[in-house]
Amino acid sequence: MEKIDKKNVEEVISLTPMEEGMLFYYIYTHDTTQYFQQLSILINSDVDVEIFKKSWNYVVSNNEMLRAIFRWKQIKKPVQIILKNFELKIKMYDFSYQLEDDEYIINDILINDLNRKIDITTEPLRVSLCKLNDNKYLMILNYHHILLDGWSTGIVLKEFIIAYSSFMNNEKPIKPIKGKFKEYVKWLEIQDKSAQKKYWINYFQDFKNFDKKFLKDNNIKNDECKNWKYSIKLDNELVNNIDNFKRVHKLTFATIIYTAWGILLHKFKFIDDVIFGTTVSGRQAEIKNIKNMVGLFINTLPHRFKIDYNKTVLELLKENFNKLLVRQEYEYTSLSDINSYANIQPTKELFDTVIVIQNYPLDKVLLSESTTLNLNFRSIFETTQYDLTVVISMIDYIKIDFIYNNKLFNETYIRKLSNLFSNILKSIIKYPKATIEQYMTEYLFIEENLSKNFFGEKVRKCYEDQELAVNNDDFIFD
């Protein structure tokens, strides 16, 4: 492990529980791309390379977590070390002389870059700029998820775009006002663990279905890759109906999504009491300017969903809304602590599906901030340790990505599952006064027959395969 110059150490910070969990997977699954993040963005304009480099290093200087490296060997507890100075060395490539199709070149670049991975002991962030022709570039960001969450990635990109525009106009960028990640770490350390323990022990009281995992497709023979993505886009009518429904009944978007997913798991697992994972932003902490801070704030928490056939759909939605409201106070509990409160062995997973709602989508950042540079989101590579992760992005439409373990599910299975999920979303806002028994035996069945396909074209991606399909044309903004 490379030695660190003590004079270049700004501070040493302990890890948050979420960071510790990701470090565990980094150490023990080092040969995989677990929690590796690769973001690619097309730049359809000329780029001043020196200003490009200057802008990125300006962003690094303003965000200490982009100067963080991690150490864990020969010390009692792992730490993150913030360097005073870290020069981000932009890797430059020129492919403008090549005759191959751009898509072929880009795919090859992304695969090779992906195979290099990230060494979090020496390299917080890697940025590459690939010239495809005089007015077309590909920018690639590589980092481990332990460094940043999705919200933070949006902040970093926004600051880069503003810095580049300012420097191009011979102006000095306005330094954003923000706190430091260590404030969040210290805040977590003073939370009342006894109250958290009491809440979660009560939360799992009488729960008996820990071993009821998602039904897998036993006919799968494809061993070529581990993680695939299947995407759908909800039609505008459904999106508007959801928006009106939550406003009229004073619900949240998350409540509707979680209720729909709970009903789906009930149908697939054949049980009335299920648990699935939900990701929270972690930015509700009482810390000044926390929404502008960069780091890993998210946390993944279990959500328990119980079916009562005598209640109406609306009553079930309200019940889940209230559960989530109460849970907010305890959403900073680490998943490892929650596992112990639920008497789950450390080697076992509490749930096998996770819902992620992204309300800070990168597409929106690029659209709203792109001025000097004409930026278009192209693709993102991301994996988790869960069998099935559902990522819901809210831009001007709702896009749902099903990231699944291809050794456990096949595309036909996931397509049927996505169909059912869409139908559940449509029917719970259409029949809110129906009892759950009526809904399950009558109304959902009707909806499944009436609604054959009301979402956009699928997009399939196979990660960890040498034929990496990274084209995202269906969702590129022109």
N, C-alpha and C positions, 0 to 999 in steps of 0.2 A: 504494500500500500504506500502510495507516494506521500512523502513528508510534507508538512505544512510549515511555511514560514510564520513563526509566532508574531512577527511584526505586522503581518497581513491579516491577523484575526481581529475582526470587529467585536464579535461576541460568540459565546457558545450557549446554545439553547437546547433544552430537553425536547423530546418528541411528544406530540399529541398522541392519544390512543389510536386515532385513525392512521397517523403516520407510522406508528409502531406496527400496526397490522399490515400495512403495505410493505414495510421493510422486511417483515417476516416472509412475505411471498417473494420479495426480491432476492433474499438470501437463499431460500430453498427451492425457487423455481427460476434460477438465474439464466438457465439456457433457453427459457421461453420468452415470449413477448408480453407476459403478464403485466398489466398496468402500464405498458409502454404506450406513449401517445405520439402520434405522428399527424401533423396537420399540414395540408398542402393548399396553397392559395395561388391562383393565377393572377399575374399582373399584366394587363393588356395596355401597357404604355411603356415608354422608355424609362429607364431607371438610372439615376445618378448613383453609381456604386459607392463612392466615397460618402455621400450624404446618407445612403442606405446603412452603411457601417456605423457612421456617427450616430444615427438615430437609434439604432439598436443598443449601442453602448450607453447612450443617454438613458434609455429605458432601464437597462441593467443597473445603472448607478442610482436610480430612483426607487428600485424595488429590491430590498435586501434578500428576498427569497430566490431571486435570480442569481444570487451570489452564494447560495447555500450548497455545501457539500456534506455528506453524511459519513459518520464513523461509528463503528460498533465493536471492533476487535480489541481485545485486551483492556476493555473498560467495563465497569459494572453495568452502566446503562447507555444505550445508544444516544448519540447527540447529533445535532445539526450545527455546523460551524459556518458562521456568516463571515465571508471574506471582505476586507476593506475594499480591495480592488480586484476586479475580475474582468479581464478583457475578453469580450466575446469575439472570437475569431471566425468571421463569416467565411464559410467555404464556398468558393466560386467555381462554377462550371460553365463552359461554353459549348453548346450543342448546335449552334446556329449553322455550322458548316455541314452537319450531317444531313443525309438525304432521306432518312427514314421518316415515317409519319410521326407527328408530334405525340400522339397517344402511345405509340410503341416506345418512344424515347422516355416519356414521363413514367410509364409503368416500370420500365427498367430502372430508372433513377430511384423511384420509391422503394422498389424491392431491395436494391443494393443498400440504400440508406437504412431501411428497416433492419436488415441483417447486421448492421453495425451496432445496434442497440445503444444504450446509454450507460456509462459508468458513473453512478451517483457519488462515488468517492472523489471524483476529480472534475466532472463535467455536469454542471447544473442544467445547461441548456445548449442545444446545438441548432444553429440556423444555417441553411444553405440557400444560395441563390443561383438558379440555373437559367442561362440565357438560351431561349429557343429560337428567337430571331430578333431583329432590331427593336421591335415593339411588343415582344411577348416574353415574359419571364415566369418561372415557377419558384415560389418561395416555400421552403419546407422548414417547419419547426418540429424539433424532436425533444422530448423531455419525458421524465418519469412522472406518473400521476402523484407521487409523493410530494412533488414540488408545487403543483398547481391544481386547482379544480377548474371546472368549465367557466365559472363566473370570472375567476382570475385571468384565465386565458383571454377572455373578452376585454378585460381592463388593459392587459399588456398590449394587445393588438391596437386598441384605441389610442393608447399613449404613443405607440410607434407611429401610427398614421399622423397624429397631430405633430409629433416631433419632426417627422420627415417634411411635412408641409411647411412648418415654421423655418426649418433650416434652408429649404429651397427658396424661401422668400427673404433670406438673410435676417431672420428674426430669431430671438431666443425663445424656446418653448416655455410656456408658463408651467412652473413646477406644481404638480397636483398635491393637494393637501391630503395627507393620509397618515395613519398610525403605522406601527410596526407589528409584525406577526407575533413577536414575543409577548405583546400585550394580551393577545388571545390565549397564548400558552399559559401565561400566569393566571388569567381569568378562569381557565378550565381547572387549574390546580386548586382553586379556592371554592369550587362548587361542593354543595352538601351531598356527599356520597351516601349518607345514611337515608336521606329522603329518597334518593334515586333507588336505592336497594329496596326500600319499602314499597315504592310504586311498582317496580318491575316484578317483584315476587307476587304481589297481588294481581298484576296484569296476567300472569301465566297460571293463576290458580285454576285447577281442574282441567287444564289443557292436556289432552292425551294423544294428540296426533303428530308428535314430533317426527315420527318415522314415516309419515305419509308423504312421500316425495312425489314429484310430478311423474305422471305416466310417460315412460319413454317408448320410442318406436323400436321394437326389438328386431325389426327386419333390416336395419341399416347395415350396409356393407362398405360404405365409403370411409376409408381411413386417411384420405388425402390431406385434410386440414381439420383444425380444431374449432375455429370460430367463423361463422358465416353471419351475414346480415341480410334480413329480408325487410323491405320497407313498404309502407303504405302511406297514402295521403288522404285524409278525410275530406269528403266533399264540403263545399262552402255552406250548403244548406244545413248539414249536420253541425258544423262548427258554430253557425249562428244560433241554431236551436239550443246547443249546449250553453252558449253565452247567455241567452235570454233566460233559460231555465235556472241557471245558478243565480242570476240577478233577482228573479222573481221570488225564489225560495231561500235567498240569503245563504247560499252554499258557496263552497270554493271549487275551483276546477279540480284540485287534487282529490277532494271528497268524491266527486263523480267518477274520476278515473279509478281510484282505489276500490270503490264499490263495484264498479264494472269488473275489475280484475278479480275481486273476491268471488263474485258470482261465477266467473269463468273457472276459477280454481275449484269451486264447489262442484261444478259440472264435470271437470276433468278428473278430480281426485275422489269424487263420490263421498265427500264428508261435509258436515255442516259447520265445522269449526276449523278454519285454516289460518296459516301465518305466511306472510310474504314480506320481502324487504322493501323499504321505501327510503329514498335518499332525501335528506334535508340540507338546506343551504348552510346552516350553521352561522348565519349572519344576523340572527336575532339577538345575539349577545349584546349586553349594554356596554359597548365600547365605542368611543367617538370615532366617526369616519370609517367604521368597519366595512361599509359597502364599497369603499375605495381601496381597501387593503388587498394585498396579493399573497396567496398561500393556499394551503389545503384546509378549508373550513368545513367542508361537507362531512356528514356522518350518515351511516346507514343503520336504520332502525327497523325492528319488526313491527308489522301492523297485524293485529289479530282481527279476523273477520268472522263473525258468527251469523248464521242464517236462522231466523225465526219465521216460520211459515205463516204465523198469524199476523205478523206486522205487514204494513203496506210498504211498497218500494220507497216512498217518500220518508216514511218513518225510519227505514233502514239507512237511508242517506243521512238523515238528521242525526241518527245515533252515531254513525261514523264521523260526522262533522264534529260532534261533541267530544268523541274519543281523541280525535286529533288535536282539538283545542286544549284538552287536559295534558296530552303528551308533550306539548311544546315546552313545558317547564322542565321536562326530563330528557329532552332530545340531545343533550350533550353527554349522555352516558355512553361509555365505550361499549362496543359490541362484545368484547371479551368479558366485560363485567356483566352484561345482560345475559350472556351464555351461562355464566356461573350462577346467576340468580334463577335461571330457568333449569338449572341442574343438567346442562348440556355439556358433554365432554368437549375439551378444547379441540380435539381432532375432528369433531362433527360440525356440520353447518346447521344453523337454526332454521334456515330457509334455503330454497333452491331457485327462487325467482325474485327479481328485484325490479321495481318501477323507479325510473329516474325522470323527473319533469324538469326540463331546461327552460327557464324563463329569461335566460340571458343568452339567446342564440347567437353564434358567431356571424351568421348570415346578416343579421340585423346590424351588428357592429360595423361590418364592412360596407353595407349599404348607406348607413347614416354618416359614417366618418370619411369615406373615400372622397378625396377631392383632387389632390395633386396626382395620386396614384389611382388607376382604375383597377380595383381589386375585386376578384370573384372567388368565393369559397369553392373549393373543388372537392376535397375529400378529407375524411378524418379516419384514422386507424385507432381503435381503442378496444381493449379487452378487459374482462373481469374474471374472477374465479368462479362465478356462478354459472349454472347450466343455461339459464335464460335471463337476459337483461332486456327490459323494455324501456327504450329511451323515447320520450315524448318531447318534441321540440315545437315551441309556439313562435311562429314568425308571423306572416300574414295569413298563414294556413296552419293546420296541425299535421305534422309529419310524425309517424311512429316507426321506430326502428326496432326490430326484433333481432337481437344479437344472441345467437344460440350455439351450443356445442354440437357440431355436426356429427360427432360420434354417438350422440344420444337422440338427436332429432333429424328428420329429413325435411326438405323444403315443402313437400306436400302436407306434412303434418303441421308445420308452422303456418302455412297458408290457410289451412282450415281453422287453426287457432286464431289467426288474425281476423278472419272472416267472422268468427263467433264473437270476438271482442268488439268489433265494429257494430255488429247487430245488437249486442248487449247495450252499448253506449246509446244506440238509437232508440232502443225499446224502453230503457229505464226512464228516459225523459218523455216518452210518449204515453206510458201507462203508470204514472206515479201513484195513482190511487188504488191500483190493484194490489191485492195481498200477494205475498211472496209465493204462496202456493198457487194462486191463479197465474201469476207471472211465469213461474217455472213450467207449469203444465199446459199453459194455453197461449199467453201473449208472446213469449219468446219464441215458441214454436212457430207461431204465425209469422213473426218478423223474419225468422230464418228462411221461411219459404218465399216471402214477398221480396226480400232484399237479397239479390244474388251477388251483386258487386257494386259498391258505391264508393270505392276509393280509387286513387290513382294507380298508375302502373307500378309494378314491383321493381325493386332494385336489389339485385343479389350481389353480395360480395364475399369472397373467400379470402380471409387473412391467412397468413402462415403457409401459403401455397405459392409455388414459383410462378404460377399464372395469376398473380394477384390482380383481381379486378377492382381497380380504383376509380373507374370512370363514374362520374356522378352527374351526367348531363341533365337528368330529369330535374335536378334541383340547383342548377347553376343559374345565377342571375346575370342577365345581359345588361 
